[in-house]
Each structure stands twice: as structure tokens, then as C-alpha cells.
Amino acid sequence: MAASPPAWNRTSDPFAELISADAIAARVAELGAQITAEYAPLAKDNEVVLIGVLKGSVIFLADLARHIALPIYMDFIGIKIGD
């Protein structure tokens, strides 16, 4: 089991870990390898474009980008819900 995050990073309420940090990291690495394999032929002339929705995707997209062994271009869009 992964170590608990520092106390300043979460509330004191108990929580149930549904997916371990190690399992998430392994899956992100798998996705990066899959993207690298599938887009390698296209990346000779173009960059792979990663687009994330602000604010929730920043950490995930950064982790994913580290596992893609191709030239990438990363951008973010903001979405406003409601007024």
C-alpha cells in the first residue's frame, strides 16, 4: 500500500482508497507507451497534441506527457459551468 499523503494535503476525514497510487502510476505509464507506439509513425512530421481541461487534468496530463517518448505540444482549455 502506498504511503499516506502528508497531513497538509488532505482533510482529517477517513477515506477508502479505491485505487492505489502505484496502480494509477502503472496505468499512466502503460497509456504513455501505447500513445508512443500508436503515434510514432505520425510524429515524424507532427507533434502529438495533448489537451487537458483546467484545473483537474494538470497533474494527470503532466504525468502522461513524461511517459510519451515523442515530441508533444500540450495545451489546456478552461470550462465555465453556470453563470
Secondary structure, DSSP 4 states (H G I P E B T S, - for coil): -PPPPPGGGS-SS----SS-HHHHHHHHHHHHHHHHHHHTTGGGTSPEEEEEETTTTHHHHHHHHHT--S-EEEEEE------
